[in-house]
Structures are given as C-alpha cells and as structure tokens.
Amino acid sequence: MKKLVIILFLLIVKVTLAQEVIGAIGLDTLSADKKEVFNLWRNYLHARPDSSYNNPYWNDTEKKRYTSFDLLNSEGFINPSLYYFKLSTQVLSITQNNDYYVIRSLFYLDDKKSINIWAITNVVAKQINGKFLLYNYLPYYAKGWIDKTVGLIKYHYYPSFSFQKTKADEANVFLLKICKAFSIRPDSLDYYIAPDCDDVFRLQGFDYVMTMGSDVDCGFYDQTNSIIYATATGGESHYHELTHVINKYYPNANGLLLAGIAAYWSKDKASLGKPLIYHIKRVNQYLLSHPEIDLSDPAGFYRMDAQTNPQYVIGALVCDMALKQGGIKKLQMLFNCGRGDKDLYKAMETELNLKKSDFNSYFRKTIAYWATQQEFRPFELK
C-alpha cells in the first residue's frame, strides 16, 4: 500500500513542523479523571511520540512487547508516521468504558485558508496503581477475537471469520521458504484478520484516515513490530504482506524492488486482491494507449489509475529478470545497490546487462509478452 505514503510526501511541503496546537472540544471539566487523561495525552504528544524510547506516559507491558510500542507510530502505511508531521490536535472526546478511557482525537493541518483532516484516532488510558498510562486501542477493539498459532504465525481473527487451516499451513510453509531463500532467521509474527479495510484501520486505532473507504482489499505490514494486518479477502495467506518480512534486512533497497518482490510471489493477491497477471494486462493496455510514456525512467511511472499501481508490475519484472539470471544472489545484489533510482539503474546495467537506453523497449516488450499469457510464472522458491 504505497498510495497513502505518496500522498503524504506530496503534502509534506505544506506542513509546518512546529505546528502543535493541542486542545479539547467540550471536555467535561468537572471530571478529575478526564482532566488527568487529557493532560496525559497532551504530555505524550509533546514528548517525541515519533521516537522509540522509554516514554514515561506509556504502559510498561506494551513497551516490553513491541519495539515501537505505540502502534499509531508504526502501523505500516503512513511513512513517516502521523506524529512526525506535528499536526494540530483536538481531543474530540474522552469516554469511559468499564475500567478504561478512550481518547478520540482529530489530527489536522490548518493552513489558514482551510482545514485538512488527516486522521481521527483512538488511544486508551487506563489507571495502574493510581496512575493513568496510555495503551494501544488494538487489544480493546479485538477483544473477543480468536487466537490461533500455526507454525511461526500467530493469527488473530474476528469470531465470524471462517478460518482455513490449510491456507494457514501454506502461509507458514511460504514464510519458511522465503526465510531460507534469503538466509533469514525464521521468527514469529502476529497476523490480524479484520472483515474489511475500514476495520483494519479501526483495529489500528484510526476512526478515519486519508484514503479510508477507497479500497476493497488492503494489507499492511508493521515492519518494526512484525505485524501483518489483512482483510477477510486477504485471508490467512496474504503472500504480498508475508514477503515484506525481508524488508528490514535490506534497508538500502530501492522501493521499486521491494514493491516488485512483494507482488512477485503474491499469487492471487498482488495488489487490491488481484493477481499480478491482471495488473500486467492492464498496464499493457495503458501503455499501448500512451506511447508518450518513457520507461527509461521506470520509477517515474508510478501513477495510472485507482485499480493498478504500475510500480508493482515494473518492480516485479526487474526482480524476475534478476532471479532468472542468477537466482536469489543476483536479486540480493540489486537490493544492496542503494536506495536511489540512479543506483538501481546503474546496477541494472552492470548486473543485468540491460542498458538504460534499452529500458523503455525492454519493459514494453516484456509487459506485452506477459499480457498474452494466462498466468505469470515466477522463479520458484525451494
């Protein structure tokens, strides 16, 4: 899911990073607890929430469990995180629910001409030993969900979801294969399955976030905490998100490659619940209708329409070329070439023997070829 990330980077130039107005709308001033909870949240927002350190306003249990204890800071689709932009914040409500309070907040950008709403979030405050501390909304939203461990994967899914053990076993086998192929130590991960995209966002603590409601299927990988978020459509075996486990081992990899490899082995869920071959055919038709598009800068062709992100197609084809020329080692060479587009293009020339002057014709011909096929045939993981 790169769409929201792109939007945020386009908007960053408008953000004044010093803008931090934290207020409350209609807060019950007669409640001492609500005043304390409000001050707790305000203090936390002033205490570098986009940084991972022993923050005194967050509970110890989640600080021990997660590398990035505030899941709003590492949810997997806003990069940099929501807190980085230091938006204005209004507390909309502080609602008591049994022994805890839910803090509902509006994050927005006020450019004096208009107000741009970025997100509405939920965070929990709970009193421990006479002191209020902050908690993620996730375990409260997912209360009553079913937990099931299959191999390395700890599944958490809503009660009416029809869990299929066979698909979970296949996902675990795939995870083991990809770890073996890239010489990664197999480690466990949490895997949440929500009914739809909106529920995925709510699970993470968002009542609203930009692009919410626009996708039928979605999936996210919280790289810092090793958490996958999927929908019922993505199910137990969202291979696209499972492939992201390799990302943290290649911090200097170009984004085109990381997007491509996630789509490459994704089977029927390359993007938005559709297989890679579906998107290849759509990209081919688009390119035929737009001869002016120059793929000599493949990273520059990142926008087509709401159904297909061409970066998944082009990135997958670069990965395919590397894998079929020299297997995993050749692909790893590309991953380690550098994050810049120029670094990648130079590596494609030296490692794949593909001259930059030939990029446009190569990608157009390769896409056109695969568009005639019924399925995409990737390099097989052993």
C-alpha angles and dihedrals in degrees: 000000000000100000097088092043090055092048092051094051089050089053098044092087088065095051121099102210092206092061107113114147109162115186143144133237116218095339114180100250092187092067113087091193093053091049090052092047091049092051090047092055093043091051091049093052088053092050102075097270090181089065127079111229137117094294109192094214096062127077120260096229094065092038087060095044101046132046087213100032097190103070091199085068096055107023095137106246110060111069116208094027126257091258094056092071093057093219125185112271133206122187104225097186145346108209127187116225113178106300099350142056128230114217111206113195139182118219113197145157116233109197091173091249097063143351117246112201112214103172149344111214141190123214126170128230119197131178115239119181090343095311128101117231133177126254136183117261093225101087091046094050091045095047108137094023119134122253121207129167120210112179109303094348122091105199123203115184139165116264099252094051112113101229114208113205092195092061091045090052090050090050091051092049090050091050091052091048095051091047090051093046093053095037092244122155106247111244134175124259138190117243120194122194116197127180096252144342095281089054090050089057092046090049089056091050102266121128086177137004132164113284091019109150095022100097129068093198130020142162135189136193121210097208095187095055100027095240126148120202116197140164129235087263091056089045127170096329111050095160093181091063094038090057089060090076087088094057099087091054091060105046092161096050118124113253092235090062095046091050091046098050091049089056094039099071095026096108107196096357108060092136135345091358095303129114123249093252089059091056093043090057091049093048090049092054091047093051091049088055093045110047089164092072108105113207093190081099098043094173088059093065097077104129128064113132142314094278102052135035105201091205090075091055098045093041091050091051092052089050090047091053092050095046095048092047099046112352125233093334092059091049090049089055089058091046090055097045095092140276098262122096091232089054090053095046091050090050091050088056096046101034102032099030090232113139116219089234087062097048096096096049093041096053094042092050094044093048090047090052095051090045088067092055128088095222140012115248111208130192106279121246111224 
